[in-house]
């Protein structure tokens, strides 16, 4: 049997669909009680100033009993004023209320902020980007019974 390997520099939606469908099928077999991706709970928590402009926001996804913190930003002029803490705490509460028992994320430069909020490093990827560390952090939202 000959196997041919191709590199798809610009995969089509069909190509991506085939891969995603095959992987989803594999997951359903390996973990039959795993909720499907269609049950993911994607949400944002946003902080506004008095005129309605964004001063901070956090986007998250609840799935597989976890809260993934994806993108998190606070306007420079509002850093150090607890805006980030309020956004993070609200996101964690929403996650826990939607069944998340653990929160997780990756960051290059906000490690200390997350550690102050109870997050722990569970992995470090060096040189991502070159000369930095990409930290993977987690926090238990719900204690074991």
C-alpha positions as CSV (number, residue, x, y, z in Angstrom):
1,X,0.0,0.0,0.0
2,X,1.4,3.3,-1.1
3,X,0.8,6.3,1.2
4,X,1.0,9.8,-0.3
5,X,1.6,12.9,1.9
6,X,0.4,16.3,0.7
7,X,0.9,19.7,2.3
8,X,-2.2,21.9,2.0
9,X,-1.0,25.5,2.3
10,X,-4.5,26.8,2.1
11,X,-6.9,24.0,3.2
12,X,-10.4,24.4,1.9
13,X,-13.5,24.3,4.1
14,X,-14.1,20.8,2.9
15,X,-10.5,19.7,3.9
16,X,-11.0,21.2,7.4
17,X,-14.5,19.7,7.6
18,X,-13.2,16.2,6.9
19,X,-10.5,16.5,9.6
20,X,-12.9,17.9,12.2
21,X,-15.6,15.3,11.4
22,X,-13.1,12.4,11.7
23,X,-11.6,13.8,14.9
24,X,-15.1,14.3,16.4
25,X,-16.0,10.7,15.5
26,X,-12.9,9.5,17.2
27,X,-13.8,11.5,20.4
28,X,-17.3,10.1,20.4
29,X,-15.9,6.6,20.4
30,X,-13.2,7.2,23.0
31,X,-15.4,9.4,25.3
32,X,-19.1,8.6,24.6
33,X,-20.3,11.0,27.3
34,X,-18.4,14.0,26.1
35,X,-20.7,16.9,25.2
36,X,-20.5,17.8,21.5
37,X,-18.8,21.0,20.3
38,X,-22.3,22.4,19.6
39,X,-22.8,22.6,23.3
40,X,-19.8,24.9,23.9
41,X,-20.7,28.1,25.7
42,X,-18.7,30.9,24.1
43,X,-19.1,34.3,25.9
44,X,-17.4,37.6,26.6
45,X,-17.4,39.8,29.6
46,X,-16.9,43.5,28.8
47,X,-16.1,46.6,30.9
48,X,-17.2,50.0,29.5
49,X,-16.4,53.6,30.6
50,X,-19.0,56.3,31.1
51,X,-19.4,56.9,27.4
52,X,-19.6,53.2,26.5
53,X,-16.1,52.7,25.1
54,X,-14.4,49.3,25.9
55,X,-11.9,49.6,28.7
56,X,-11.5,45.8,29.0
57,X,-12.8,42.5,27.8
58,X,-12.3,38.8,28.2
59,X,-13.5,36.1,25.8
60,X,-14.0,32.6,27.0
61,X,-15.3,29.2,26.1
62,X,-16.9,26.6,28.5
63,X,-16.5,23.1,27.3
64,X,-15.6,19.6,28.6
65,X,-16.0,20.8,32.2
66,X,-13.5,23.6,31.8
67,X,-13.3,27.3,31.2
68,X,-10.8,28.3,28.5
69,X,-9.8,31.9,28.8
70,X,-8.9,32.9,25.3
71,X,-8.4,36.7,24.8
72,X,-8.1,39.2,27.6
73,X,-7.3,42.9,27.3
74,X,-7.5,45.9,29.6
75,X,-6.9,49.5,28.3
76,X,-3.5,50.8,29.5
77,X,-5.1,53.7,31.4
78,X,-7.2,51.3,33.4
79,X,-4.6,48.8,34.3
80,X,-3.9,48.5,38.1
81,X,-7.4,49.7,38.9
82,X,-9.0,46.2,39.4
83,X,-10.8,46.2,36.0
84,X,-8.9,43.0,35.0
85,X,-9.7,41.4,38.3
86,X,-13.4,42.2,38.0
87,X,-13.5,40.8,34.5
88,X,-11.6,37.6,35.4
89,X,-13.8,37.0,38.5
90,X,-17.0,37.4,36.5
91,X,-15.7,35.1,33.8
92,X,-14.8,32.5,36.4
93,X,-18.2,32.7,38.0
94,X,-20.0,32.3,34.7
95,X,-17.7,29.3,33.9
96,X,-18.4,27.6,37.3
97,X,-22.2,28.3,36.9
98,X,-21.9,26.5,33.5
99,X,-20.2,23.4,34.9
100,X,-16.6,24.3,34.6
101,X,-14.5,22.8,37.4
102,X,-11.2,24.2,36.1
103,X,-10.1,27.4,34.2
104,X,-7.1,27.3,31.9
105,X,-5.2,29.7,29.7
106,X,-1.9,30.7,28.1
107,X,0.0,33.9,28.5
108,X,3.4,35.4,27.7
109,X,3.4,38.5,30.0
110,X,0.5,38.3,32.5
111,X,1.8,35.3,34.6
112,X,2.0,37.3,37.8
113,X,-1.5,38.7,37.4
114,X,-3.0,35.2,37.1
115,X,-0.8,33.9,39.9
116,X,-2.3,36.6,42.2
117,X,-5.7,35.2,41.3
118,X,-4.8,31.6,42.2
119,X,-3.6,30.3,38.9
120,X,-0.7,27.8,38.8
121,X,1.7,27.0,36.0
122,X,1.3,23.6,34.5
123,X,3.6,24.0,31.5
124,X,6.1,26.4,30.0
125,X,7.0,26.6,26.3
126,X,10.3,28.4,25.7
127,X,10.9,30.6,22.7
128,X,7.3,31.2,21.8
129,X,8.0,33.9,20.6
130,X,11.8,33.7,20.6
131,X,13.3,35.0,23.8
132,X,10.1,34.6,25.8
133,X,8.2,31.9,27.7
134,X,4.6,31.0,26.9
135,X,3.0,30.0,30.3
136,X,0.1,27.6,30.5
137,X,-1.8,28.2,33.7
138,X,-4.8,26.6,35.5
139,X,-7.0,27.2,38.4
140,X,-9.5,24.9,40.1
141,X,-12.9,26.6,40.2
142,X,-14.8,23.8,42.0
143,X,-13.1,21.8,44.8
144,X,-13.3,18.0,44.8
145,X,-16.2,16.6,46.9
